[in-house]
Amino acid sequence: MKYRKLGTSELEVSEISLGCWTMGGLNWVDGRANGWANVNEDEITVAVKKAVDAGVNHFDNADVYGNGKAERMLARILKKLGLKSEEFIIATKMGHHSGTAGHAYEPAHIRHQCEQSLINLQRDFIDIYYFHHGRFDEHLEEAAATMDALVKEGKVRFKGQSGYTDAEFERAVPVVKPIVLQSRAHALDLQFITPGSAVANLLAKHNLSFVAFSPLCQGILLDKFDPENPPEFEAGDHRVGDKRFTTEFLRGVKPKLEKIKARFGSSTEDLAAVALNYILSFPNIGCVIPGFRNERQVNCNLAAASRSLSAADIEFIRKTFAE
């Protein structure tokens, strides 16, 4: 396993880190599906051990993943495995779960969620605490000040900013002053990490790192789904109604994946290694954080650690998905 330093911090995270969203299980937030089906804690425990044994040292969580369930499960699993949580870099986020507050970024709510996450994670501090989105409305200045206070109090080591649009990042970064940004990045969506893009310019200007979630496009880049028999998901699974899991979208991706398989191999491990290493080839990438549900999925993610892409490979992948 290789490691990369995040921004201007001393944190060094494994290139292949793990996202914990799936650990929250089926879930709803404000009436909307926000979870994942088929989550088994025993299977996840085996998967975490496999990851840790391979050198994974960074887990990315959030208060909204199962409304605290994923944070609590991670803490239980590390304890069950006899591992000290403080020996790992644990990130979590707040912002999508507003509880009884009028706005998720009201200072009192930020503090409440931080304290609850510390309890859930069974820790005295959070290594990286993210604002989960950039929709601050009128609360940006006071939210940033509250986060700074949490850092001074020792409850948060480093600040992160997650977001979903250029505008969110451009407004938040100068005020929040995070060390790391987080958003989606995969071969079908490179908008935030392509050199010269608005967010890539922010990364370079402020010496920030980028943590890429959904680097496998939720399994679509693993050729996991049959376009002629698209998947159906349970109520509470956020993928219900997602156009990426429709026949039309999957048909469009299929020929591209066939080209990738012809050059790099057709196994799930082959496809995962290509997808993850492709994102890791971009400037300012700190790590990728694919999700996982079991040991098999972690093994596929770890396949990237022992493989590499040449400059010609990277250009081939770029052209294939740009078609």
C-alpha positions as MATLAB code, in Angstrom:
seq = 'MKYRKLGTSELEVSEISLGCWTMGGLNWVDGRANGWANVNEDEITVAVKKAVDAGVNHFDNADVYGNGKAERMLARILKKLGLKSEEFIIATKMGHHSGTAGHAYEPAHIRHQCEQSLINLQRDFIDIYYFHHGRFDEHLEEAAATMDALVKEGKVRFKGQSGYTDAEFERAVPVVKPIVLQSRAHALDLQFITPGSAVANLLAKHNLSFVAFSPLCQGILLDKFDPENPPEFEAGDHRVGDKRFTTEFLRGVKPKLEKIKARFGSSTEDLAAVALNYILSFPNIGCVIPGFRNERQVNCNLAAASRSLSAADIEFIRKTFAE';
ca = [
       0.000    0.000    0.000;
       1.201    3.499   -0.830;
       0.344    6.592    1.179;
      -0.182   10.236    0.304;
      -0.023   13.371    2.412;
      -3.234   15.387    2.630;
      -2.801   19.045    1.798;
      -0.600   20.949    4.228;
      -1.283   18.524    7.095;
       0.903   15.748    8.449;
      -1.794   13.192    7.725;
      -0.717   10.414    5.367;
      -3.574    8.263    4.115;
      -3.583    5.022    2.172;
      -4.194    5.603   -1.534;
      -6.963    3.047   -1.290;
      -9.055    4.117    1.671;
     -12.633    3.086    2.435;
     -15.955    4.897    2.497;
     -18.463    3.817    5.147;
     -21.769    4.932    3.616;
     -22.889    1.364    2.923;
     -22.460    0.521    6.624;
     -25.468    2.683    7.462;
     -27.868    0.267    5.754;
     -31.298    1.250    4.479;
     -32.112    4.779    5.577;
     -34.278    7.827    5.019;
     -33.453   11.491    5.621;
     -36.222   14.072    5.462;
     -38.404   11.512    3.692;
     -35.852   10.676    1.010;
     -34.022    7.369    0.582;
     -30.429    7.724    1.733;
     -29.129    4.206    2.340;
     -27.961    0.860    1.013;
     -29.468   -2.614    1.089;
     -27.910   -5.926    2.125;
     -25.606   -4.806    4.917;
     -24.326   -7.468    7.315;
     -22.076   -6.418   10.197;
     -20.271   -9.760   10.372;
     -19.350   -9.523    6.687;
     -18.230   -5.933    7.107;
     -16.078   -6.934   10.089;
     -14.210   -9.496    7.978;
     -13.829   -6.891    5.236;
     -12.402   -4.271    7.606;
      -9.839   -6.756    8.909;
      -8.795   -7.583    5.356;
      -8.406   -3.891    4.561;
      -6.428   -3.086    7.693;
      -4.126   -6.087    7.161;
      -3.427   -4.731    3.661;
      -2.485   -1.281    4.983;
      -5.721    0.713    4.746;
      -5.474    3.407    7.433;
      -8.293    5.817    6.561;
     -12.056    5.417    6.918;
     -14.527    8.057    5.754;
     -17.851    8.282    7.581;
     -20.727   10.734    8.165;
     -23.448   11.397   10.688;
     -26.104   10.849    8.018;
     -24.931    7.325    7.103;
     -27.686    5.382    8.820;
     -28.188    8.467   11.013;
     -25.233    7.466   13.182;
     -25.377    3.706   12.566;
     -22.277    3.640   10.349;
     -20.200    5.593   12.886;
     -21.246    3.287   15.701;
     -20.638    0.177   13.603;
     -17.127    1.275   12.666;
     -16.294    1.855   16.331;
     -17.678   -1.566   17.313;
     -15.778   -3.341   14.556;
     -12.420   -1.762   15.358;
     -12.911   -2.625   19.018;
     -13.978   -6.178   18.152;
     -10.825   -6.619   16.073;
      -8.664   -5.392   18.955;
      -7.619   -2.293   17.023;
      -7.086    1.154   18.505;
      -9.235    3.680   16.694;
      -6.653    6.424   17.313;
      -4.154    4.532   15.164;
      -6.350    5.152   12.132;
      -7.371    8.328   10.347;
     -11.113    8.621   10.839;
     -13.061   11.244    8.946;
     -16.709   12.067    9.380;
     -19.081   14.726    8.134;
     -22.105   16.772    9.138;
     -24.595   18.856    7.191;
     -27.169   16.555    5.588;
     -28.778   15.613    8.885;
     -30.412   18.735   10.357;
     -32.337   17.067   13.180;
     -34.527   19.652   14.892;
     -32.418   22.629   13.807;
     -33.765   25.135   11.334;
     -30.587   24.759    9.275;
     -27.898   22.084    9.473;
     -25.117   24.679    9.725;
     -26.429   26.584   12.714;
     -23.536   26.692   15.240;
     -25.418   24.844   17.989;
     -26.283   22.033   15.611;
     -22.692   21.748   14.367;
     -21.547   21.367   17.959;
     -24.270   18.862   18.758;
     -23.422   16.691   15.756;
     -19.712   16.833   16.530;
     -20.301   15.689   20.093;
     -22.602   12.898   18.954;
     -20.116   11.726   16.331;
     -17.396   11.594   18.997;
     -19.691    9.424   21.103;
     -20.610    7.233   18.142;
     -16.988    6.773   17.092;
     -15.834    6.283   20.703;
     -13.111    8.890   20.219;
     -11.954   12.136   21.815;
     -11.235   13.781   18.460;
     -12.108   13.561   14.778;
      -9.140   13.510   12.413;
     -10.950   15.192    9.506;
     -14.340   16.825   10.016;
     -16.139   17.825    6.835;
     -18.966   20.139    6.074;
     -20.948   17.649    3.981;
     -22.088   20.160    1.358;
     -21.691   23.822    0.527;
     -25.291   24.981    0.903;
     -24.583   27.269    3.846;
     -27.149   29.955    2.938;
     -26.490   32.806    5.414;
     -24.576   30.584    7.859;
     -21.173   30.307    6.155;
     -19.222   32.709    8.376;
     -20.632   31.443   11.675;
     -20.339   27.809   10.575;
     -16.675   28.302    9.703;
     -16.052   30.052   13.029;
     -17.695   27.164   14.878;
     -15.505   24.651   13.069;
     -12.420   26.714   13.938;
     -13.465   26.668   17.584;
     -13.784   22.879   17.497;
     -10.238   22.692   16.144;
      -8.939   24.951   18.924;
     -10.728   22.813   21.500;
      -8.986   19.686   20.192;
     -12.185   17.965   19.092;
     -11.263   18.278   15.415;
      -7.761   17.956   14.010;
      -8.313   19.097   10.420;
     -11.139   20.640    8.431;
     -12.603   19.269    5.205;
     -15.155   20.538    2.715;
     -17.395   18.234    0.716;
     -19.484   19.620   -2.119;
     -21.398   18.927   -5.285;
     -20.890   22.011   -7.476;
     -18.076   24.368   -8.442;
     -19.994   27.231   -6.836;
     -20.194   25.437   -3.480;
     -16.447   24.928   -3.370;
     -15.558   28.393   -4.668;
     -17.658   30.059   -1.982;
     -16.640   27.813    0.914;
     -12.896   27.285    0.479;
     -11.704   30.865    1.173;
     -13.802   31.028    4.359;
     -13.620   27.478    5.742;
      -9.940   27.022    4.801;
     -10.016   23.217    4.672;
      -7.010   21.000    3.993;
      -9.018   18.648    1.813;
     -12.002   18.681   -0.524;
     -14.252   15.733   -1.218;
     -16.668   14.899   -3.998;
     -17.422   12.322   -6.659;
     -14.788   11.482   -9.233;
     -14.800    8.561  -11.635;
     -14.085    7.887  -15.292;
     -17.593    9.010  -16.262;
     -17.456   12.244  -14.245;
     -14.141   14.081  -13.972;
     -15.514   17.609  -13.648;
     -13.841   18.400  -10.318;
     -10.378   16.936  -10.957;
      -9.641   17.679  -14.615;
      -6.625   20.036  -14.746;
      -7.786   23.564  -15.457;
     -11.271   23.060  -14.029;
     -12.555   25.413  -11.351;
     -12.078   22.971   -8.472;
      -8.731   21.691   -9.760;
      -7.551   25.305   -9.790;
      -8.721   25.700   -6.182;
      -6.786   22.577   -5.196;
      -3.610   23.909   -6.774;
      -3.995   27.477   -5.501;
      -4.590   26.482   -1.870;
      -2.418   23.336   -1.820;
      -5.393   21.133   -1.031;
      -5.912   17.419   -1.570;
      -8.988   15.832   -3.119;
     -10.657   12.741   -1.664;
     -12.634   10.966   -4.384;
     -15.828    9.205   -3.463;
     -17.723    6.897   -5.845;
     -14.581    6.132   -7.893;
     -16.278    2.989   -9.245;
     -19.500    4.867  -10.054;
     -21.254    2.653   -7.514;
     -20.242   -0.520   -9.325;
     -21.189    0.581  -12.832;
     -17.499    0.701  -13.862;
     -17.163   -2.915  -12.739;
     -19.597   -4.028  -15.478;
     -21.779   -5.254  -12.658;
     -25.205   -4.530  -14.149;
     -26.967   -5.963  -17.192;
     -28.492   -3.195  -19.332;
     -31.282   -5.535  -20.461;
     -32.128   -6.467  -16.878;
     -31.393   -3.340  -14.836;
     -31.278   -3.695  -11.058;
     -34.175   -2.998   -8.735;
     -33.503   -1.656   -5.259;
     -35.339   -1.798   -1.949;
     -37.155    1.157   -0.448;
     -34.637    3.148    1.563;
     -31.824    2.471   -0.940;
     -30.700    5.780   -2.440;
     -30.281    4.192   -5.883;
     -34.042    3.879   -6.357;
     -34.875    6.122   -9.311;
     -31.228    6.885  -10.170;
     -31.015    7.189  -13.970;
     -27.551    5.608  -13.990;
     -29.149    2.237  -13.253;
     -31.534    2.383  -16.212;
     -31.290    0.372  -19.422;
     -30.526    3.503  -21.451;
     -27.586    4.621  -19.314;
     -26.109    1.149  -18.866;
     -26.321    0.510  -22.615;
     -24.266    3.643  -23.202;
     -21.538    2.520  -20.812;
     -21.346   -1.114  -21.959;
     -19.294   -0.574  -25.164;
     -16.771    1.543  -23.273;
     -16.321   -1.176  -20.666;
     -15.824   -3.767  -23.410;
     -12.881   -1.726  -24.711;
     -11.431   -1.448  -21.205;
     -11.797   -5.214  -20.680;
     -10.125   -6.006  -23.979;
      -7.021   -4.044  -22.962;
      -6.785   -4.605  -19.207;
      -8.663   -7.833  -18.456;
     -12.265   -8.683  -17.702;
     -12.254   -9.658  -14.027;
     -13.815   -7.433  -11.388;
     -10.324   -6.991   -9.915;
      -9.012   -5.848  -13.307;
     -11.781   -3.301  -13.741;
     -11.488   -2.014  -10.174;
      -7.720   -1.570  -10.519;
      -8.194    0.415  -13.736;
     -10.939    2.639  -12.327;
      -9.174    3.425   -9.050;
      -5.697    3.949  -10.477;
      -7.102    6.182  -13.190;
      -8.454    8.588  -10.578;
      -5.234    8.336   -8.552;
      -3.312    9.494  -11.640;
      -4.809   13.002  -11.462;
      -2.964   15.849   -9.696;
      -3.777   16.637   -6.050;
      -5.663   13.384   -5.441;
      -5.167   12.292   -1.840;
      -6.987    8.975   -2.060;
     -10.025    7.164   -3.358;
     -12.701    5.964   -0.930;
     -14.734    3.214   -2.582;
     -17.539    1.757   -0.529;
     -17.694   -1.883    0.528;
     -20.034   -4.467    1.975;
     -17.899   -7.598    2.229;
     -14.419   -9.079    1.913;
     -14.832   -9.742   -1.811;
     -15.455   -6.068   -2.494;
     -12.491   -5.000   -0.377;
     -10.270   -7.486   -2.232;
     -11.363   -5.941   -5.525;
     -10.584   -2.451   -4.251;
      -7.187   -3.560   -2.956;
      -6.276   -4.939   -6.387;
      -5.396   -1.406   -7.408;
      -2.604   -1.209   -4.832;
      -0.476   -3.769   -6.651;
      -1.028   -2.442  -10.173;
      -0.195    0.688  -12.095;
      -1.088    2.475  -15.309;
       1.315    3.782  -17.931;
       0.872    7.166  -19.578;
      -0.443    5.334  -22.643;
      -2.938    3.431  -20.496;
      -4.204    6.650  -18.949;
      -4.676    8.247  -22.363;
      -6.491    5.154  -23.610;
      -8.907    5.275  -20.676;
      -9.487    8.995  -21.135;
     -10.306    8.608  -24.842;
     -12.504    5.573  -24.263;
     -14.765    7.312  -21.790;
     -14.741   10.607  -23.685;
     -16.304    8.987  -26.744;
];
